[in-house]
Amino acid sequence: MVYRLYRKKMNEKMQGTKEDDRMYSLVLLDDEKIVLQGIQKVFQLEDYGFQVTGAFNNPLKALESLDQLKPDLIITDVKMPQ
């Protein structure tokens, strides 16, 4: 699902068309801060319609914030220490 959405946004950007100007909210969760920073720096998410509304290295803090943030998409590390 995530891959399809990403591909759709990439195709729209390459063709210069947009079906939906909506920005999707995105939460990143990884126990390593450098990974969180790398994802945001390497992948220019805003260019593909994603706005990072939260980046967490603590899963418990992320859980507490989900009600308020209500993200459209969460990208998380599969193996977290907590």
N, C-alpha and C positions, 0 to 999 in steps of 0.2 A: 504494500500500500504506500509506504513512504517513498519507495523507489519510483513508483508510478507518478506520484505527485511531483517529485523532483524532476523527473523526465518531462512531464507536462510543462512545468515552469521553464525548463531549459529550452524546449521546443518553441514555446511562446516567445522567449527572449530572442532566440536565433531568427525567428520569422518576423519579429517586430510586431507581433499581435498579442493581445491579452484578452482572454475571455473574462477574467475576473481580476479587478484591481485590488481586491481585498488582500491585506497582509495577514498571514497566518501567524498566530502566536506560538512560540517555541520555548520549551524549557529543556536545558541541558543538565545532565546529572552524571558526574564522574568523580571518583575519589581523588583523582590527581588534578590539581589546579592547572598544570601545564597542558593537559589534554583539553580542558575546557577553553583555555586561551587559544590553543592551536586550532580547535574547531572553528572558533569565531573569527580567527585571523585568516586561515587558509580558505575556508569555504565562505564566500561572500554571500551570506544567507539572505541579506536584504535584496540583493539583485534577483533572487528567485522567489520573492514574496514571503519571506519568513522574517519575523521580528523576534529576536531573543528577548523574552520577558523575564527570564530567570536563568541563572547558572549557579548550580549548587555542587559542593563537594561533600555535603553531609546529607544522606538520604532522609534523615528524620526532619531536618529543616525544610527539605523539599516537600515532604508530605504535608507539613504544616501549612505551607504556602500554596498548595495546589488549589484549595478552595477559593482563595482570593485571586490567583492568577488565571485559573481556568484555561490552560493552554490547549491549543488545537493538536499539538504534537509534543511528545516527550522523547528525547533521545537520551538513553541511559547506558551506563556501563552494565554489563551482565553480571559481573562479579564484584560486589561491593563488600567492604569489611563489616558493615553493620546490617 
